[in-house]
C-alpha cells in the first residue's frame, strides 16, 4: 500500500497510465536465440580467462558461453548454477560492467565486451522455463541447520546444504523471502516478479522449510537456535540506515531510500505511489541511483542526486551514473547536506561545497540550496543489533575462513559481515562457501 503524505507536492498518478509500464520495462530485454548465438560467437574462450577471476562466484564463463554457442543453453545454465544458484538474478542485477565484462579481453581490445550478463540470463532463463529443478538431494544426513535471513546469502547457503542432504529451516523477518532481491533492487532490473519466482524455483530442491515473520533477537534467539540446530548460518543483512545528522532530518517528507525502493517493489499499481515534484536524493551508491531513477520514472519533474565527493569516488558504476542522467537525473557532486529547511515538511536542502582530498573530503565554506518537497537518504546501512557473543569488525560481524564467526556453531555471510561488499553475487558466494564449511564440519 502506498505511503500516505500530507505534503501537497507529493502526489500519486503524475503520469498517464500507460507510461508506468513503459518506464518500468525491462532494462536489458532478454536475447533471442539468434542474438545469443551472435553474442556468444564474440567470445575468445580464453584459457586463463580474466572474466572468471573477476567473478566473485568463479563461474566458468568461457565454458558456458561456448555451450550457448553450440546450441546447448540448458547445459550452460547448469555450468552457471553449479557455482551460483542465483545466477538468474545476478544476470539481471550484477554490475557486470565493473566485474566480468570489465575484465573481458574484448573490452580491453575494442571497448565492447562480450555481454556476459545477458548471455547468463539467456541460459538461466532457458533452464528455469523448462520447469522442475536441475539438482537432486543427497540422502538425508539427519542434521538440522537454521539459516536466518532469506536473502541472497541465506538462499545460497540453504540450497547448498539441502543439496547435501541436510534439513534446513530458513527464517526471515519479512512477509516474503528474497531479501535484497525482493525488496532492494530497482523494479526495471527484475520485472515480472522474477525474484519471487526464483525463490520458488530454488526451493524446488526440497528439504528447506521456510518460516517468515521471524526476526533474530525478537522472535528468534541465537542461544535457542544453537541448542535446537546442529549449525546456524546468519545472513541477516543490514536493517539500520545511517542518519544525516542534520537539522530538519525528521521532517515528514524525508525518507530512507531503501524504504522507498521496498515500497515501490511491493506496489502492484505504480500509479498509486506518491512521488514529489522536486526530489533530492543524498548519496552516491547503487541505492541512491535506484531511488533517483525510479522517482523520475514515477513522474518527478526534477530529481537531483547529491554526493559529497566527485563522480570517480561514487560507488555506483559509471554505467549506473550514465543511466541516471539518461533518465533526467541531475547528479551534483562535491556537496554535503548541512540543513534541511522545513516548515513541518522539507522545502529546501542546504548544502556546503566540498573538495576531494587524499584523506577524505573537506568543506570549502561555499553553500547553496536546492528546492525539495521530497528527500531520500541513501548514505549507507548498518547492522542494527549484532547477536550477543559475536565479535565485530567495523560494526559488522567478523568472520574467518568459511564464514565462521567467533561463536562455535555459528556462521555468517552477506552484507552483515565485515568483508561483505553489498553485492548480490558476493553474498551468494559467501553463503555457498559457508554451506560447504558447515557440511565439512558436520560430517568429518
C-alpha positions in Angstrom: 0.0 0.0 0.0 1.3 3.4 -0.9 2.6 5.5 2.0 0.3 8.5 2.7 1.5 12.0 3.0 0.0 15.4 3.6 2.7 17.3 1.7 0.9 19.0 -1.2 3.8 18.4 -3.6 3.8 14.7 -3.1 1.0 13.0 -5.1 0.3 9.8 -6.9 -0.6 9.3 -10.5 1.6 12.0 -12.0 1.8 10.2 -15.4 -0.7 8.7 -17.9 -1.5 5.1 -17.0 0.4 3.6 -20.0 3.6 5.5 -19.0 4.3 3.4 -15.9 4.5 0.1 -17.9 6.8 1.8 -20.4 9.0 3.5 -17.8 9.5 0.3 -15.7 10.0 -2.1 -18.6 12.9 -4.5 -18.6 16.2 -2.5 -18.6 18.0 -5.2 -20.6 15.5 -7.2 -22.6 16.4 -10.9 -23.0 18.2 -12.1 -26.0 16.5 -14.1 -28.7 18.3 -17.4 -29.6 19.8 -15.8 -32.7 21.1 -12.7 -30.7 22.6 -15.0 -28.1 24.4 -17.1 -30.7 25.9 -13.9 -32.2 26.9 -12.5 -28.9 28.5 -15.8 -27.8 30.4 -16.0 -31.0 32.4 -12.9 -30.0 34.0 -14.7 -27.0 37.6 -15.7 -27.4 37.1 -18.6 -25.0 40.3 -17.6 -23.2 42.1 -20.5 -21.4 43.1 -18.3 -18.5 40.1 -16.2 -18.6 40.2 -12.9 -16.7 36.4 -12.7 -16.6 36.4 -15.8 -14.4 38.9 -14.3 -12.0 36.7 -11.2 -11.8 33.5 -13.1 -10.9 33.0 -13.5 -7.1 31.4 -16.9 -7.7 34.1 -18.0 -10.2 31.6 -19.2 -12.8 33.4 -20.9 -15.8 32.3 -18.1 -18.2 34.1 -19.3 -21.3 32.6 -22.8 -20.9 29.0 -21.6 -20.5 29.4 -19.1 -23.4 30.7 -22.0 -25.6 27.8 -24.1 -24.6 25.4 -21.3 -25.7 27.4 -21.0 -29.0 27.0 -24.7 -29.6 23.2 -24.6 -29.0 23.0 -26.1 -25.5 21.8 -23.2 -23.3 20.4 -25.5 -20.6 23.9 -27.1 -20.2 25.2 -23.6 -20.0 22.8 -22.8 -17.2 23.9 -25.9 -15.3 27.5 -24.6 -15.5 26.3 -21.3 -14.0 24.1 -22.8 -11.3 26.9 -25.1 -10.1 28.7 -22.0 -8.9 25.9 -19.6 -8.4 22.4 -20.9 -7.8 21.0 -17.3 -8.0 22.6 -16.9 -11.4 19.3 -15.7 -12.9 19.1 -12.7 -10.6 22.8 -12.0 -10.8 22.4 -11.9 -14.6 19.9 -9.1 -14.1 21.3 -7.1 -11.2 25.0 -7.8 -11.0 27.3 -4.8 -12.0 28.9 -6.9 -14.8 30.3 -3.7 -16.2 32.7 -3.5 -13.3 33.3 -7.2 -12.8 33.4 -9.9 -15.6 32.7 -7.6 -18.5 35.3 -5.0 -17.4 37.9 -7.8 -17.4 36.8 -9.1 -20.8 39.6 -9.2 -23.4 37.2 -7.7 -25.9 36.7 -4.7 -23.6 40.4 -4.1 -23.4 40.9 -4.5 -27.2 37.7 -2.9 -28.5 35.9 -1.1 -25.7 33.0 -3.5 -26.3 33.0 -6.6 -24.0 31.1 -9.8 -24.6 27.7 -9.2 -22.9 28.2 -11.9 -20.3 25.3 -10.8 -18.1 22.7 -11.0 -20.9 24.2 -14.4 -22.0 23.9 -15.6 -18.5 20.3 -14.6 -18.4 19.6 -16.3 -21.7 21.0 -19.6 -20.3 19.4 -19.5 -16.9 16.0 -18.4 -18.2 16.1 -21.4 -20.7 16.6 -23.9 -17.9 14.2 -22.3 -15.4 11.5 -22.2 -18.1 11.8 -25.9 -18.5 10.3 -26.5 -15.1 11.5 -28.8 -12.3 14.8 -28.5 -10.6 18.2 -29.4 -12.1 19.6 -31.0 -8.9 18.7 -33.9 -6.7 19.3 -34.0 -3.0 21.7 -36.5 -1.4 20.4 -39.0 1.1 19.2 -37.4 4.4 22.0 -36.9 6.9 19.8 -36.4 9.9 21.4 -33.0 10.6 19.3 -29.9 11.1 20.5 -26.4 10.2 19.0 -23.0 10.8 19.5 -20.3 8.2 18.5 -16.9 9.4 17.8 -14.4 6.6 16.2 -15.4 3.2 18.3 -13.0 1.1 21.0 -14.0 -1.4 23.4 -15.3 1.2 20.8 -17.3 3.1 19.2 -18.7 0.0 22.5 -19.8 -1.5 23.5 -21.4 1.8 20.2 -23.1 2.3 20.2 -24.6 -1.2 23.7 -26.0 -0.9 23.0 -27.5 2.5 19.8 -29.1 1.3 21.5 -30.4 -1.7 23.9 -32.3 0.6 21.0 -33.9 2.4 20.7 -31.7 5.5 17.3 -30.5 6.7 17.2 -26.7 6.6 14.9 -24.2 8.2 15.1 -20.8 6.6 13.8 -17.9 8.7 13.2 -14.4 7.6 11.8 -11.3 9.3 9.7 -10.1 6.3 6.5 -11.5 4.9 8.2 -12.6 1.7 11.5 -14.3 1.1 14.2 -12.9 -1.2 15.8 -10.2 0.9 17.6 -7.6 -1.2 16.5 -9.4 -4.4 12.8 -8.9 -3.4 12.9 -5.6 -1.7 16.1 -3.7 -2.6 16.7 -3.8 -6.4 15.2 -1.4 -8.9 12.0 -2.7 -10.5 13.2 -2.3 -14.1 16.0 -4.7 -13.4 13.8 -7.6 -12.2 10.5 -7.4 -13.9 7.6 -9.9 -13.9 8.0 -10.8 -10.2 11.3 -12.7 -11.0 12.7 -12.5 -7.5 9.7 -14.4 -6.1 9.7 -16.9 -9.0 13.4 -17.6 -8.5 12.9 -18.3 -4.8 10.1 -20.8 -5.6 12.4 -22.4 -8.2 15.3 -22.6 -5.7 13.1 -24.2 -3.1 12.2 -26.9 -5.6 15.3 -28.8 -4.5 13.4 -29.9 -1.4 14.5 -30.1 2.2 14.0 -26.4 3.0 11.3 -25.3 5.4 10.5 -21.5 5.3 9.3 -19.6 8.3 8.5 -15.9 7.6 7.9 -13.1 10.1 10.6 -14.4 12.4 13.2 -11.8 13.3 16.5 -12.6 15.0 16.5 -11.1 18.5 12.7 -10.8 18.7 11.0 -14.0 17.6 14.3 -15.9 17.4 17.0 -16.2 20.0 20.5 -17.2 18.9 21.0 -19.2 22.1 17.9 -21.2 21.3 18.9 -21.7 17.7 22.3 -23.1 18.6 20.6 -25.6 21.1 17.9 -26.7 18.6 20.0 -27.0 15.5 23.3 -28.6 14.6 24.5 -25.4 13.0 23.3 -21.8 12.4 24.0 -19.5 9.4 23.3 -15.8 9.7 22.5 -13.9 6.5 20.6 -11.1 8.2 21.7 -8.2 6.0 21.8 -4.6 7.2 18.5 -3.3 8.6 19.7 0.0 10.0 20.1 3.2 7.9 22.7 5.8 8.7 21.4 9.2 9.7 22.3 12.5 8.0 22.8 14.2 11.4 21.4 17.5 10.2 18.7 19.8 11.4 15.3 19.1 9.7 16.0 15.4 9.1 12.8 14.4 11.0 10.6 16.3 8.6 7.6 14.5 7.2 8.8 14.1 3.7 12.3 12.8 4.4 12.6 9.1 3.9 15.2 6.3 3.8 15.8 5.4 0.1 15.7 1.7 1.0 12.2 2.0 2.3 11.0 3.8 -0.8 12.5 1.1 -3.1 11.0 -1.6 -1.0 7.6 0.0 -1.1 7.8 0.5 -4.8 8.8 -3.1 -5.3 5.7 -4.3 -3.4 3.3 -1.9 -5.1 1.3 -3.6 -7.8 -0.2 -0.4 -9.3 2.6 2.2 -9.5 0.1 4.9 -10.3 -1.0 4.8 -6.6 2.6 5.5 -5.3 3.1 9.2 -4.3 6.2 11.0 -5.5 7.4 14.6 -5.2 7.6 17.2 -7.8 11.1 18.2 -6.8 13.1 15.2 -5.3 16.6 15.3 -3.8 18.5 12.0 -3.2 21.5 12.2 -0.9 24.1 9.5 -1.6 26.4 8.1 -4.3 25.8 4.3 -4.3 23.5 1.9 -6.1 20.6 2.6 -3.7 20.9 6.3 -4.4 20.9 5.7 -8.1 17.9 3.3 -7.9 15.9 5.7 -5.8 16.7 8.7 -8.0 15.9 6.9 -11.3 12.7 5.4 -10.1 11.5 8.7 -8.6 12.0 10.2 -12.1 10.2 7.3 -13.8 7.3 7.8 -11.4 6.9 11.3 -12.7 9.0 13.6 -10.5 9.7 16.7 -12.6 13.2 17.4 -11.1 15.4 14.9 -9.4 18.9 15.8 -8.1 21.3 13.2 -6.7 23.8 14.9 -4.5 27.1 13.2 -3.4 29.8 14.6 -1.1 32.7 13.7 -3.5 33.5 13.6 -7.1 31.9 11.2 -9.6 35.0 9.0 -9.6 34.5 8.4 -5.9 30.9 7.3 -6.2 30.4 3.6 -5.5 27.8 3.5 -8.2 29.4 2.4 -11.5 29.8 4.8 -14.5 27.1 2.8 -16.3 24.6 3.4 -13.5 25.5 7.1 -13.3 25.0 7.4 -17.1 21.7 5.6 -16.8 20.6 8.1 -14.2 21.5 11.1 -16.3 19.8 9.5 -19.4 16.6 9.4 -17.4 16.8 13.0 -16.5 18.5 12.8 -13.1 20.9 15.7 -12.3 24.0 14.5 -10.5 25.5 17.1 -8.2 29.0 16.3 -6.9 31.2 17.7 -4.1 28.4 18.8 -1.9 27.3 17.8 1.6 23.9 18.5 3.3 24.2 20.8 6.3 20.5 21.7 6.9 17.0 20.7 5.7 14.9 23.8 5.6 11.4 22.8 6.7 8.1 24.2 7.9 6.9 20.8 9.0 7.8 19.4 5.6 11.1 20.0 3.8 11.1 22.9 1.3 14.8 23.2 0.6 18.1 21.4 1.3 21.1 23.5 2.1 24.5 22.1 1.1 28.1 23.1 1.6 30.6 22.6 -1.3 33.4 20.1 -0.7 36.7 19.2 -2.3 38.3 15.8 -2.6 41.5 15.3 -0.7 43.7 12.3 -0.3 42.5 11.8 3.3 38.8 12.4 2.5 36.5 15.4 1.9 36.8 19.0 3.2 34.2 21.8 3.2 35.0 24.9 1.2 32.6 27.1 3.1 30.5 27.9 0.0 26.8 27.0 0.4 23.8 26.6 -1.9 20.2 25.4 -1.7 18.1 23.0 -3.7 14.3 23.2 -3.6 12.7 19.9 -2.5 9.4 18.6 -1.5 10.7 15.0 -1.0 14.2 13.9 0.2 15.6 10.3 0.1 18.6 9.4 2.3 20.9 6.8 0.8 24.1 7.2 2.8 24.7 3.6 3.8 23.3 1.0 6.1 24.4 -0.6 9.3 23.9 -3.7 11.4 21.3 -2.5 13.9 21.9 -5.1 16.7 24.6 -7.8 16.4 23.7 -11.0 18.2 25.3 -11.5 21.6 28.6 -13.4 21.6 29.7 -12.5 18.1 32.9 -10.5 17.6 32.5 -7.4 15.3 34.8 -5.5 13.0 33.8 -2.1 11.7 30.3 -2.6 13.2 29.7 -5.8 11.3 30.1 -9.5 12.1 33.7 -10.6 11.9 34.2 -13.9 10.1 37.2 -16.1 9.2 37.7 -18.7 6.5 34.5 -20.4 5.5 32.3 -17.8 7.2 32.9 -19.0 10.7 32.1 -16.4 13.4 33.7 -16.1 16.9 30.9 -18.3 18.3 31.2 -22.1 17.7 28.5 -23.5 15.5 27.6 -20.1 14.0 28.5 -19.0 10.5 27.6 -15.7 8.7 27.8 -14.2 5.3 26.4 -11.4 3.1 26.1 -7.7 3.9 26.1 -8.3 7.6 29.7 -9.5 7.7 32.8 -7.3 7.7 34.1 -8.5 4.4 30.7 -8.1 2.6 30.6 -5.6 -0.2 26.9 -5.0 -0.8 26.7 -7.1 -4.0 24.3 -9.9 -4.6 26.9 -12.1 -6.2 29.3 -11.7 -3.3 26.6 -12.6 -0.8 25.8 -15.7 -2.9 29.5 -16.8 -2.9 29.7 -16.3 0.9 26.5 -18.3 1.5 27.7 -21.1 -0.8 31.1 -21.3 0.8 29.7 -21.2 4.3 27.5 -24.1 3.4 30.5 -26.1 2.3 32.3 -25.4 5.5 29.2 -26.3 7.6 28.9 -29.5 5.8 32.6 -30.4 6.3 32.3 -29.5 10.0 29.2 -31.7 10.5 30.4 -34.8 8.5 34.1 -35.1 9.3 
